[in-house]
Amino acid sequence: MPQEKEARTYRKPLPHIDEEMRPWWEALQRHELYVQKCRDCGDLRFHPRALCPSCLSPRTEWLRAKGTGKIYTFTTTYQNQASGFRDSLPYTLAWVELDEGLKLLTNIVDCSPEQVRINMPVEAVFDDVTPEVTLLKFRPAR
């Protein structure tokens, strides 16, 4: 009798997926990164929202991003006793500046904390944490 794989249990908080964010999360499930662009003023934005924060236009389009960028700034956490987080210690949170110019907060993976540097080139990786949720993370560019 073949052994069944043990289901992976994700113990950290999961996002609430609302209608403004749904296209973002659906793209991540496809392992694609999309950002919003205002059709009136041309500004790119993250996080997704119904109105452009620059000109208040509701006219939005989604553009596929390359998924590459560089670390703008970062911090490494060595102590966190919250359920789910303590199992991941140490972990690095970073503001990543995408090649398109947007900055987003994310985790740096596949890299020891001692190797993380400001301006380090990084690339997107997609972490399927549940059947419904894929998280965007970044690793050093290969």
C-alpha positions as CSV (number, residue, x, y, z in Angstrom):
1,M,0.0,0.0,0.0
2,P,1.6,3.4,-1.0
3,Q,2.3,5.8,1.7
4,E,0.2,9.0,1.6
5,K,1.9,12.3,1.8
6,E,1.3,14.1,5.0
7,A,-0.7,17.3,4.4
8,R,1.4,20.5,5.0
9,T,-0.2,22.6,7.7
10,Y,0.3,26.3,7.4
11,R,0.2,27.9,10.9
12,K,0.8,31.6,10.2
13,P,-2.0,34.1,9.5
14,L,-3.5,34.0,6.0
15,P,-4.6,37.0,4.0
16,H,-8.2,38.0,3.6
17,I,-8.9,38.0,-0.2
18,D,-11.3,40.7,-1.1
19,E,-12.4,41.9,-4.6
20,E,-9.7,44.6,-4.9
21,M,-7.0,42.0,-4.2
22,R,-8.5,39.0,-5.9
23,P,-6.6,39.5,-9.3
24,W,-3.3,39.7,-7.3
25,W,-3.9,36.5,-5.5
26,E,-5.1,34.7,-8.6
27,A,-2.0,35.7,-10.5
28,L,0.2,34.4,-7.6
29,Q,-1.6,31.1,-7.8
30,R,-0.5,30.9,-11.4
31,H,3.0,31.8,-10.3
32,E,2.8,35.2,-12.0
33,L,3.4,38.6,-10.6
34,Y,1.1,41.5,-11.7
35,V,1.0,45.1,-10.5
36,Q,-1.6,47.8,-11.1
37,K,-1.2,50.7,-13.4
38,C,-3.5,53.8,-13.5
39,R,-4.8,54.3,-17.0
40,D,-5.1,58.1,-16.5
41,C,-1.9,59.2,-14.8
42,G,0.3,56.1,-15.6
43,D,1.4,55.5,-12.0
44,L,2.2,51.9,-11.0
45,R,1.0,50.9,-7.5
46,F,1.2,48.2,-4.9
47,H,-0.9,47.3,-3.0
48,P,-3.9,46.8,-5.3
49,R,-6.8,49.2,-4.7
50,A,-9.8,50.5,-6.5
51,L,-8.6,54.1,-6.8
52,C,-5.3,55.5,-7.9
53,P,-3.7,57.2,-4.8
54,S,-2.1,59.8,-7.1
55,C,-5.1,61.0,-9.1
56,L,-8.1,59.1,-7.6
57,S,-8.9,57.6,-11.0
58,P,-10.8,54.3,-10.9
59,R,-9.4,53.3,-14.3
60,T,-6.9,50.5,-13.6
61,E,-5.1,47.9,-15.6
62,W,-3.0,45.0,-14.5
63,L,0.6,44.6,-15.9
64,R,2.8,41.6,-15.6
65,A,6.0,42.4,-13.7
66,K,9.3,40.7,-14.4
67,G,9.6,39.4,-10.9
68,T,13.1,40.7,-10.4
69,G,14.4,43.6,-8.3
70,K,16.8,44.4,-5.5
71,I,16.7,44.6,-1.8
72,Y,16.0,48.2,-0.7
73,T,16.2,47.5,3.1
74,F,15.8,44.5,5.4
75,T,15.7,43.2,8.9
76,T,16.3,39.7,10.3
77,T,14.2,38.3,13.1
78,Y,15.9,35.9,15.5
79,Q,13.2,35.8,18.3
80,N,9.5,35.4,17.8
81,Q,7.5,33.0,19.9
82,A,4.2,33.4,18.0
83,S,2.8,30.2,16.7
84,G,4.1,29.4,13.2
85,F,6.8,32.0,13.3
86,R,9.1,30.4,15.8
87,D,9.4,27.4,13.5
88,S,10.8,29.7,10.8
89,L,13.5,31.5,12.8
90,P,15.6,33.2,11.8
91,Y,13.7,34.9,8.9
92,T,14.5,38.0,6.9
93,L,11.8,40.6,5.9
94,A,12.8,43.0,3.2
95,W,11.4,45.9,1.2
96,V,12.2,44.8,-2.4
97,E,12.2,47.3,-5.1
98,L,11.0,45.7,-8.3
99,D,12.6,46.5,-11.6
100,E,9.4,48.4,-12.4
101,G,10.1,50.8,-9.5
102,L,7.5,49.6,-6.9
103,K,8.5,48.5,-3.4
104,L,6.9,45.7,-1.6
105,L,7.4,44.0,1.8
106,T,8.3,40.3,1.5
107,N,10.4,37.5,2.9
108,I,13.8,36.6,1.6
109,V,14.3,32.9,1.2
110,D,17.0,30.4,0.1
111,C,19.6,32.7,1.6
112,S,21.2,32.8,5.1
113,P,20.6,36.1,7.0
114,E,24.3,36.8,6.9
115,Q,24.3,36.8,3.1
116,V,21.5,39.3,2.7
117,R,22.7,42.8,1.5
118,I,21.1,46.1,0.4
119,N,21.0,46.3,-3.4
120,M,21.2,42.5,-3.7
121,P,19.5,41.3,-6.9
122,V,16.6,39.1,-6.1
123,E,13.9,37.1,-8.0
124,A,10.4,36.1,-7.2
125,V,9.5,32.7,-5.9
126,F,6.0,31.5,-5.2
127,D,5.1,29.6,-2.0
128,D,1.9,27.6,-2.3
129,V,1.0,27.6,1.4
130,T,-2.6,26.3,0.9
131,P,-4.6,25.3,-2.1
132,E,-6.1,28.8,-2.1
133,V,-3.2,31.0,-1.1
134,T,0.2,31.4,-2.8
135,L,2.6,33.8,-1.1
136,L,5.2,35.9,-3.0
137,K,8.7,35.7,-1.6
138,F,12.1,36.5,-3.1
139,R,15.5,34.7,-3.3
140,P,18.9,35.9,-4.5
141,A,18.8,36.1,-8.3
142,R,20.4,33.2,-10.0
